[in-house]
Amino acid sequence: MRWIPTLFILLLAMVSGLYILVNLKKLPRPYFVLFYWLYFVGLMAVLFMPISINGITVKILPPGLGRVNLYELQLSGIEFYENIIMTVPFGFFIKKVFPKFPLILLVILGILIGSSFESMQYVLSHHFLIDRTSDINDVISNAMGVVIGGVMAMIYNLLSKDN
């Protein structure tokens, strides 16, 4: 029962991957599409599978409900920065695909994305016992990563237009 999210992620990855491979020659930027397909599959695996990745170790989490942290702010530490780095490509993708997307809406969208990740971890932990923690610090760091990625895409777009 607890591996149902993993099976769903694998099924979604296979179906979307086959679709991309079949249509690869028709795509305007195939490497961009392949990179983001790998990124989103990896992101779903890290966020929604009952595994824990700490530095170089990967371990399977025991069945459990996880925990929820809505009040203890720790806006530093390796995990905080890992969560920022994890969502930078997400923000870059949004701003690259929708270049006219306003930065203030990107901030709001970043908060919504981080909240969605943590809410989904909470729901999956309680329905499938994947033992994931829902943390307000992750929401903040995910939002920061989305905004940083969006700003990086804005800078990239400005620099590439000058050439």
N, C-alpha and C positions, 0 to 999 in steps of 0.2 A: 504493500500500500504506500509506503513512504517513497518508493522509487517512481511513482506515477508522474510527478513533475519532470523527472529526468527523462523518462520515456517520451513525454510530450515534447520536451526540448529537442531530443534527438530526432523525433519524427519531423518536427518543424524545420530543423536544420537540414535534414535529408531532402525534404520536399522542396524547400526554397533553394538549396544548393543545386539540385537537379535542374530546377527551372532556370537558374542563372547560367549553369553550364550549357544547357540547350540553346539559350539565347545570347551567349557570350559575344558572338560576332556582331549581333545587332545592337549591342549596348554602346552608347557614345563614349563612355569612360569605363572600360571593363575592369581595370585594376582598382579604380575607386570603388566599384561595386563589390568586387571580391574582397578587398580590404575590409569594407564595412560589414559584409556578410560574416567574415571571420570575427570581427570585433563584436557584433551583436550576439552571435552564437556564444562566444566566450563570456560576454557579459551576463547573459542568461545563465550560463553554467555556474559562474562564480556567485551570482546572486540567489539562485533558486534551487540549487542542488544541495543535498545534505553532505556537503564537504566543507572543510575548512582549509584555507591556504594561508599559512603564516610564514612569510619569507620563502624558504625553499622546501618546507614540509607540507605535504598534502595528507590530510587524514579524513576518514569517514566519520561523521558525527553520529553519536548514538541517538536513538529515537527520543524525542523530547519536544516540549512546547517552546523552547527558547526563552528569551526574556525581553522585556520592554524597558527602555530608558527614555523618558520624556522630560527629565528635569536636570540630570547631571551633565552639565556642559564641560567638555574637555576638548577645546579647540586646538589641540596640538598632539603630537605623538605620531608614530609611523602609520598607524591605521587611518588616522585623519588624512594624512597626505596621500596615502594609497587610494583612498576614496576620491580625493580630488583628481588625481592622475587618471583614475579609472573612467571618469566621465568627461574629461577634456575632449576626446574624440567625438563624443556625443554632441557637445556644443559646436565643435568645428563642423560637423556634419550638418547640423541644423542651419547654421549661418552660411555654409557653402551651397546648400540646396536652395535656401530661401535668403538671398543676400540682402533683401530689403526689410527683413525681419528686425524690428526695433530692439535695441539693447535692453530697454526696461521690460519689454515682454519676454526677452530671453531670461532675465532674472526671475520673473514670475514662473516661466516655464521650467527653469532649473529647479525651483522649489517644488513645483508639481511633480517633476520627474523623480526627485529624491524622495518625496512623500509617497509616490506610487511604488517605488522600489521597496521602501520599508513597510508599507501597508501590505503589499503582496507577500513579503517575507513573513509578516505576522499571520496572515490568513493561511498560507501554506504550512507554517509551523503548527497551527492549530488543527488543520484538517488532515495533513499528511505526516505530521511529526518529524519535520526536517530539521528541527532544533536550530533555527536561525534567530538572531537577535535583531529586534527593531530598535533603532537608536536615533535620537534627535541629532546627534553629532554627525551621523551619516547623511541625514537630510541636508544639513548645512554644508558639509563638504561636497556632496554630490552637486548641489546648486552652485557652489563656487567653481567646481570643475566645468560645469556646463557654460558658465559665464566666461571663464578663462578661455575655453575652447572657442567660444563665439568671438571673443576679442581677438584671438589669434587668427581666426578666419577673416575678420575685418581687416586686420593688418596685412595679411597675405593678399587679400583682394586689392587693397590700396597699392601695395608694392608691385603687384603684377600688372596693374593698369598703367603704371608709369613707364613700364618697359615697352 
